[in-house]
């Protein structure tokens, strides 16, 4: 994971900030009895801890189905229905250190089309002061994504205007 900064209660937020994945208790985890979600940890690390406690083999059908559900809910809690909001697109560009005149969603999309970032890391880092790691090429992103098993479901990303622009062919 490239973003592990915790949000403290003393940090201020603006009205354009979205919920931090590190401070959100996803309902996904409530469906598992005897699992105590630790909101001081990242959603990703808690998912892996849940998987270990349930005996899910990484990459198995059960693991992949639950990963997809967890990532979908994480996206909804972080970005949700703000995809048609220019400020959301600008915030994404700022997170990825994109400079320039970003006065329309189209300009943001064009700028984002040149960026290589892992979508799972992006969601994990969305509302923190730490930006996600950027990669210099599609192959570098692919290597990281495979090595870290940090895949975001392509079918979910394709349905979303914001995430679709960040999709890269990795395999």
C-alpha positions as CSV (number, residue, x, y, z in Angstrom):
1,X,0.0,0.0,0.0
2,X,1.3,3.4,-0.8
3,X,-0.8,5.5,1.5
4,X,-1.1,4.7,5.2
5,X,-1.5,8.1,6.8
6,X,-4.2,8.1,9.4
7,X,-6.6,11.1,9.7
8,X,-6.6,12.5,13.1
9,X,-9.7,14.2,14.6
10,X,-7.7,17.4,15.0
11,X,-7.3,17.8,11.2
12,X,-9.8,20.1,9.6
13,X,-11.8,19.3,6.5
14,X,-13.5,21.4,3.9
15,X,-17.0,20.9,2.6
16,X,-15.5,19.4,-0.6
17,X,-13.7,16.7,1.3
18,X,-15.0,13.2,1.1
19,X,-14.9,10.6,3.9
20,X,-11.5,9.0,4.5
21,X,-11.4,5.3,3.9
22,X,-9.4,5.1,7.0
23,X,-12.1,6.6,9.2
24,X,-15.1,5.0,7.6
25,X,-16.7,1.9,9.0
26,X,-17.9,0.1,5.9
27,X,-21.1,-1.8,6.4
28,X,-19.5,-4.6,4.4
29,X,-17.6,-5.7,7.6
30,X,-20.8,-5.8,9.7
31,X,-21.9,-8.9,7.8
32,X,-19.2,-11.0,9.5
33,X,-19.9,-12.1,13.0
34,X,-17.0,-12.2,15.4
35,X,-15.0,-9.7,13.3
36,X,-14.2,-6.5,15.1
37,X,-13.4,-3.8,12.6
38,X,-10.5,-1.6,13.6
39,X,-11.1,1.9,12.2
40,X,-7.6,2.9,13.0
41,X,-6.4,0.6,10.2
42,X,-6.9,1.0,6.5
43,X,-9.9,-0.7,4.8
44,X,-7.4,-2.8,2.7
45,X,-5.6,-4.1,5.8
46,X,-8.9,-4.9,7.5
47,X,-10.1,-6.8,4.5
48,X,-7.0,-8.9,4.5
49,X,-7.3,-9.5,8.2
50,X,-11.0,-10.5,7.7
51,X,-10.0,-12.8,4.9
52,X,-7.3,-14.5,7.1
53,X,-9.8,-14.9,9.9
54,X,-12.4,-16.5,7.6
55,X,-9.9,-18.7,5.9
56,X,-10.3,-17.2,2.4
57,X,-7.5,-18.2,0.1
58,X,-6.3,-15.1,-1.6
59,X,-7.5,-15.0,-5.2
60,X,-10.2,-17.6,-4.6
61,X,-13.8,-17.1,-5.9
62,X,-15.0,-16.2,-2.3
63,X,-12.0,-13.8,-1.8
64,X,-12.6,-12.1,-5.2
65,X,-16.4,-11.7,-4.6
66,X,-15.9,-10.2,-1.2
67,X,-13.0,-7.9,-2.4
68,X,-15.3,-6.6,-5.2
69,X,-18.1,-5.9,-2.7
70,X,-15.7,-4.2,-0.3
71,X,-14.1,-2.0,-3.0
72,X,-17.5,-1.1,-4.4
73,X,-18.6,0.1,-1.0
74,X,-15.3,1.9,-0.4
75,X,-15.8,3.8,-3.6
76,X,-19.3,4.7,-2.7
77,X,-18.2,6.0,0.7
78,X,-15.3,8.0,-0.7
79,X,-16.7,9.4,-4.0
80,X,-20.2,8.1,-4.2
81,X,-22.6,10.2,-6.3
82,X,-20.3,13.2,-6.7
83,X,-19.0,12.1,-10.1
84,X,-20.8,14.9,-12.0
85,X,-19.4,17.5,-9.7
86,X,-16.5,19.5,-11.2
87,X,-15.0,20.0,-7.8
88,X,-14.7,16.2,-7.3
89,X,-12.7,16.0,-10.6
90,X,-10.5,18.9,-9.5
91,X,-9.9,17.3,-6.2
92,X,-8.9,14.1,-8.0
93,X,-6.5,16.1,-10.2
94,X,-5.0,17.8,-7.1
95,X,-4.5,14.4,-5.4
96,X,-2.6,13.3,-8.4
97,X,-0.6,16.5,-8.5
98,X,-2.0,17.6,-11.9
99,X,-1.6,21.3,-12.4
100,X,-3.1,23.6,-15.0
101,X,-6.4,25.2,-15.9
102,X,-9.0,22.6,-14.9
103,X,-12.1,24.6,-15.5
104,X,-14.2,21.7,-16.9
105,X,-14.6,18.0,-16.4
106,X,-13.4,17.5,-20.0
107,X,-10.1,19.2,-19.2
108,X,-9.8,17.1,-16.1
109,X,-10.4,13.9,-18.0
110,X,-7.8,14.8,-20.6
111,X,-5.2,15.5,-17.9
112,X,-6.1,12.3,-16.0
113,X,-5.8,10.2,-19.2
114,X,-2.0,10.6,-19.0
115,X,-1.7,9.4,-15.3
116,X,-0.9,5.9,-14.1
117,X,-2.2,5.3,-10.6
118,X,-3.6,2.2,-8.9
119,X,-7.3,2.8,-8.3
120,X,-7.4,0.9,-5.0
121,X,-4.5,3.0,-3.7
122,X,-6.3,6.2,-4.9
123,X,-9.4,5.3,-3.0
124,X,-7.4,4.5,0.1
125,X,-5.6,7.9,-0.1
126,X,-8.5,10.0,-1.3
127,X,-9.1,12.2,1.7
128,X,-5.6,12.1,3.3
129,X,-2.8,14.6,2.9
130,X,-0.7,11.8,1.3
131,X,-1.1,11.4,-2.5
132,X,-1.1,7.9,-4.0
133,X,2.0,6.7,-5.8
134,X,2.1,7.6,-9.5
135,X,3.8,5.3,-12.0
136,X,5.8,6.3,-15.0
137,X,4.3,3.7,-17.3
138,X,1.5,1.2,-17.8
139,X,3.9,-1.6,-17.3
140,X,5.2,-0.2,-14.0
141,X,1.6,0.1,-12.8
142,X,0.8,-3.4,-14.0
143,X,3.8,-4.9,-12.1
144,X,2.8,-3.1,-8.9
145,X,-0.9,-4.0,-9.2
146,X,-0.1,-7.7,-9.8
147,X,2.5,-7.9,-7.1
148,X,0.3,-6.2,-4.5
149,X,-3.0,-7.8,-5.7
150,X,-4.6,-4.4,-5.7
151,X,-7.1,-4.9,-8.5
152,X,-10.3,-2.8,-8.7
153,X,-13.1,-4.7,-10.6
154,X,-13.0,-3.6,-14.2
155,X,-16.7,-4.0,-14.7
156,X,-17.3,-1.6,-11.8
157,X,-14.8,0.9,-13.0
158,X,-16.2,0.9,-16.5
159,X,-19.6,1.9,-15.2
160,X,-18.2,5.0,-13.5
161,X,-17.2,8.1,-15.4
162,X,-14.5,9.1,-13.0
163,X,-12.8,5.7,-12.7
164,X,-13.2,4.8,-16.3
165,X,-10.7,7.5,-17.2
166,X,-8.1,6.0,-14.9
167,X,-8.5,2.4,-16.2
168,X,-5.4,0.9,-17.9
169,X,-5.1,-2.4,-19.6
170,X,-2.8,-4.3,-17.3
171,X,-2.9,-7.9,-18.3
